[in-house]
Amino acid sequence: MKNQVVHPYINVKEGVCGGTPVVKGTRIPVWAIIGYYKILNYAIEEIVKQLPELTPAQVYDAFSFYYDHQEEIDKELELKK
């Protein structure tokens, strides 16, 4: 049985950004954060500088969510390029 991982900073809700996973309290999608890393080669600290409304903990949780849902997020990222 696989353990259910809790992502306290990520919200996935129909009607919020079309159901796209976002950082809670923002409209910043997880795919955008991952895009800073994968496409622009930004480190966590650089992502926080570009998105100052986020904390490092929120960005790390977005990465954790990404690794739990990599195929789904990669598809979204590819569509947004």
CNS distance restraints for C-alpha pairs under 8 A (distance, minus, plus):
assign (resid   7 and name CA) (resid  61 and name CA) 6.24 0.50 0.50
assign (resid   7 and name CA) (resid  64 and name CA) 7.66 0.50 0.50
assign (resid   7 and name CA) (resid  65 and name CA) 6.61 0.50 0.50
assign (resid   8 and name CA) (resid  61 and name CA) 7.53 0.50 0.50
assign (resid   9 and name CA) (resid  23 and name CA) 5.64 0.50 0.50
assign (resid   9 and name CA) (resid  24 and name CA) 5.35 0.50 0.50
assign (resid   9 and name CA) (resid  58 and name CA) 5.60 0.50 0.50
assign (resid   9 and name CA) (resid  61 and name CA) 6.30 0.50 0.50
assign (resid   9 and name CA) (resid  62 and name CA) 7.52 0.50 0.50
assign (resid  10 and name CA) (resid  21 and name CA) 6.50 0.50 0.50
assign (resid  10 and name CA) (resid  22 and name CA) 5.65 0.50 0.50
assign (resid  10 and name CA) (resid  23 and name CA) 4.61 0.50 0.50
assign (resid  10 and name CA) (resid  24 and name CA) 5.24 0.50 0.50
assign (resid  10 and name CA) (resid  58 and name CA) 7.88 0.50 0.50
assign (resid  10 and name CA) (resid  61 and name CA) 7.20 0.50 0.50
assign (resid  10 and name CA) (resid  62 and name CA) 6.75 0.50 0.50
assign (resid  10 and name CA) (resid  65 and name CA) 7.60 0.50 0.50
assign (resid  11 and name CA) (resid  21 and name CA) 5.63 0.50 0.50
assign (resid  11 and name CA) (resid  22 and name CA) 5.36 0.50 0.50
assign (resid  11 and name CA) (resid  23 and name CA) 5.99 0.50 0.50
assign (resid  11 and name CA) (resid  24 and name CA) 5.19 0.50 0.50
assign (resid  12 and name CA) (resid  16 and name CA) 7.53 0.50 0.50
assign (resid  12 and name CA) (resid  19 and name CA) 5.72 0.50 0.50
assign (resid  12 and name CA) (resid  20 and name CA) 6.17 0.50 0.50
assign (resid  12 and name CA) (resid  21 and name CA) 4.56 0.50 0.50
assign (resid  12 and name CA) (resid  22 and name CA) 6.53 0.50 0.50
assign (resid  13 and name CA) (resid  18 and name CA) 7.89 0.50 0.50
assign (resid  13 and name CA) (resid  19 and name CA) 5.02 0.50 0.50
assign (resid  13 and name CA) (resid  20 and name CA) 7.47 0.50 0.50
assign (resid  13 and name CA) (resid  21 and name CA) 7.53 0.50 0.50
assign (resid  14 and name CA) (resid  18 and name CA) 5.95 0.50 0.50
assign (resid  14 and name CA) (resid  19 and name CA) 4.22 0.50 0.50
assign (resid  14 and name CA) (resid  20 and name CA) 7.91 0.50 0.50
assign (resid  15 and name CA) (resid  19 and name CA) 5.92 0.50 0.50
assign (resid  16 and name CA) (resid  20 and name CA) 7.21 0.50 0.50
assign (resid  16 and name CA) (resid  27 and name CA) 7.92 0.50 0.50
assign (resid  17 and name CA) (resid  21 and name CA) 7.94 0.50 0.50
assign (resid  17 and name CA) (resid  22 and name CA) 7.70 0.50 0.50
assign (resid  17 and name CA) (resid  27 and name CA) 6.86 0.50 0.50
assign (resid  20 and name CA) (resid  29 and name CA) 6.55 0.50 0.50
assign (resid  20 and name CA) (resid  30 and name CA) 7.94 0.50 0.50
assign (resid  21 and name CA) (resid  29 and name CA) 5.67 0.50 0.50
assign (resid  21 and name CA) (resid  30 and name CA) 5.78 0.50 0.50
assign (resid  21 and name CA) (resid  31 and name CA) 7.95 0.50 0.50
assign (resid  22 and name CA) (resid  26 and name CA) 6.92 0.50 0.50
assign (resid  22 and name CA) (resid  27 and name CA) 5.96 0.50 0.50
assign (resid  22 and name CA) (resid  28 and name CA) 5.30 0.50 0.50
assign (resid  22 and name CA) (resid  29 and name CA) 4.00 0.50 0.50
assign (resid  22 and name CA) (resid  30 and name CA) 5.37 0.50 0.50
assign (resid  23 and name CA) (resid  27 and name CA) 6.77 0.50 0.50
assign (resid  23 and name CA) (resid  28 and name CA) 5.75 0.50 0.50
assign (resid  23 and name CA) (resid  29 and name CA) 6.36 0.50 0.50
assign (resid  23 and name CA) (resid  30 and name CA) 6.81 0.50 0.50
assign (resid  23 and name CA) (resid  58 and name CA) 6.92 0.50 0.50
assign (resid  23 and name CA) (resid  62 and name CA) 7.22 0.50 0.50
assign (resid  28 and name CA) (resid  32 and name CA) 6.93 0.50 0.50
assign (resid  28 and name CA) (resid  33 and name CA) 7.73 0.50 0.50
assign (resid  29 and name CA) (resid  33 and name CA) 6.87 0.50 0.50
assign (resid  30 and name CA) (resid  34 and name CA) 6.28 0.50 0.50
assign (resid  30 and name CA) (resid  62 and name CA) 5.64 0.50 0.50
assign (resid  30 and name CA) (resid  63 and name CA) 7.84 0.50 0.50
assign (resid  30 and name CA) (resid  65 and name CA) 7.96 0.50 0.50
assign (resid  30 and name CA) (resid  66 and name CA) 7.20 0.50 0.50
assign (resid  30 and name CA) (resid  73 and name CA) 7.47 0.50 0.50
assign (resid  31 and name CA) (resid  35 and name CA) 5.97 0.50 0.50
assign (resid  31 and name CA) (resid  73 and name CA) 5.68 0.50 0.50
assign (resid  31 and name CA) (resid  74 and name CA) 7.38 0.50 0.50
assign (resid  31 and name CA) (resid  76 and name CA) 6.53 0.50 0.50
assign (resid  31 and name CA) (resid  77 and name CA) 5.45 0.50 0.50
assign (resid  32 and name CA) (resid  36 and name CA) 6.47 0.50 0.50
assign (resid  32 and name CA) (resid  77 and name CA) 7.31 0.50 0.50
assign (resid  33 and name CA) (resid  37 and name CA) 6.80 0.50 0.50
assign (resid  33 and name CA) (resid  47 and name CA) 7.18 0.50 0.50
assign (resid  33 and name CA) (resid  59 and name CA) 7.26 0.50 0.50
assign (resid  33 and name CA) (resid  62 and name CA) 7.26 0.50 0.50
assign (resid  34 and name CA) (resid  38 and name CA) 6.01 0.50 0.50
assign (resid  34 and name CA) (resid  62 and name CA) 7.83 0.50 0.50
assign (resid  34 and name CA) (resid  63 and name CA) 7.03 0.50 0.50
assign (resid  34 and name CA) (resid  66 and name CA) 7.62 0.50 0.50
assign (resid  35 and name CA) (resid  39 and name CA) 5.29 0.50 0.50
assign (resid  35 and name CA) (resid  40 and name CA) 6.93 0.50 0.50
assign (resid  35 and name CA) (resid  77 and name CA) 6.76 0.50 0.50
assign (resid  36 and name CA) (resid  40 and name CA) 5.02 0.50 0.50
assign (resid  36 and name CA) (resid  41 and name CA) 6.37 0.50 0.50
assign (resid  36 and name CA) (resid  42 and name CA) 5.58 0.50 0.50
assign (resid  36 and name CA) (resid  47 and name CA) 6.60 0.50 0.50
assign (resid  37 and name CA) (resid  41 and name CA) 4.62 0.50 0.50
assign (resid  37 and name CA) (resid  42 and name CA) 4.69 0.50 0.50
assign (resid  37 and name CA) (resid  43 and name CA) 6.41 0.50 0.50
assign (resid  37 and name CA) (resid  44 and name CA) 7.80 0.50 0.50
assign (resid  37 and name CA) (resid  47 and name CA) 7.72 0.50 0.50
assign (resid  38 and name CA) (resid  42 and name CA) 7.67 0.50 0.50
assign (resid  42 and name CA) (resid  46 and name CA) 5.55 0.50 0.50
assign (resid  42 and name CA) (resid  47 and name CA) 6.13 0.50 0.50
assign (resid  43 and name CA) (resid  47 and name CA) 6.33 0.50 0.50
assign (resid  44 and name CA) (resid  48 and name CA) 6.32 0.50 0.50
assign (resid  44 and name CA) (resid  56 and name CA) 6.98 0.50 0.50
assign (resid  44 and name CA) (resid  59 and name CA) 6.98 0.50 0.50
assign (resid  44 and name CA) (resid  60 and name CA) 7.61 0.50 0.50
assign (resid  45 and name CA) (resid  49 and name CA) 6.35 0.50 0.50
assign (resid  45 and name CA) (resid  56 and name CA) 7.27 0.50 0.50
assign (resid  46 and name CA) (resid  50 and name CA) 6.27 0.50 0.50
assign (resid  47 and name CA) (resid  51 and name CA) 6.02 0.50 0.50
assign (resid  47 and name CA) (resid  59 and name CA) 7.84 0.50 0.50
assign (resid  48 and name CA) (resid  52 and name CA) 5.30 0.50 0.50
assign (resid  48 and name CA) (resid  53 and name CA) 7.76 0.50 0.50
assign (resid  48 and name CA) (resid  54 and name CA) 6.06 0.50 0.50
assign (resid  48 and name CA) (resid  55 and name CA) 6.54 0.50 0.50
assign (resid  48 and name CA) (resid  56 and name CA) 6.41 0.50 0.50
assign (resid  48 and name CA) (resid  59 and name CA) 7.45 0.50 0.50
assign (resid  54 and name CA) (resid  58 and name CA) 6.13 0.50 0.50
assign (resid  54 and name CA) (resid  59 and name CA) 6.89 0.50 0.50
assign (resid  55 and name CA) (resid  59 and name CA) 6.51 0.50 0.50
assign (resid  56 and name CA) (resid  60 and name CA) 6.11 0.50 0.50
assign (resid  57 and name CA) (resid  61 and name CA) 6.12 0.50 0.50
assign (resid  58 and name CA) (resid  62 and name CA) 6.24 0.50 0.50
assign (resid  59 and name CA) (resid  63 and name CA) 6.42 0.50 0.50
assign (resid  60 and name CA) (resid  64 and name CA) 6.25 0.50 0.50
assign (resid  61 and name CA) (resid  65 and name CA) 6.05 0.50 0.50
assign (resid  62 and name CA) (resid  66 and name CA) 6.05 0.50 0.50
assign (resid  63 and name CA) (resid  67 and name CA) 6.28 0.50 0.50
assign (resid  64 and name CA) (resid  68 and name CA) 6.43 0.50 0.50
assign (resid  65 and name CA) (resid  69 and name CA) 6.16 0.50 0.50
assign (resid  66 and name CA) (resid  70 and name CA) 5.03 0.50 0.50
assign (resid  66 and name CA) (resid  73 and name CA) 6.40 0.50 0.50
assign (resid  69 and name CA) (resid  73 and name CA) 6.26 0.50 0.50
assign (resid  70 and name CA) (resid  74 and name CA) 5.89 0.50 0.50
assign (resid  71 and name CA) (resid  75 and name CA) 6.24 0.50 0.50
assign (resid  72 and name CA) (resid  76 and name CA) 6.52 0.50 0.50
assign (resid  73 and name CA) (resid  77 and name CA) 6.09 0.50 0.50
assign (resid  74 and name CA) (resid  78 and name CA) 6.06 0.50 0.50
assign (resid  75 and name CA) (resid  79 and name CA) 6.33 0.50 0.50
assign (resid  76 and name CA) (resid  80 and name CA) 6.33 0.50 0.50
assign (resid  77 and name CA) (resid  81 and name CA) 6.36 0.50 0.50
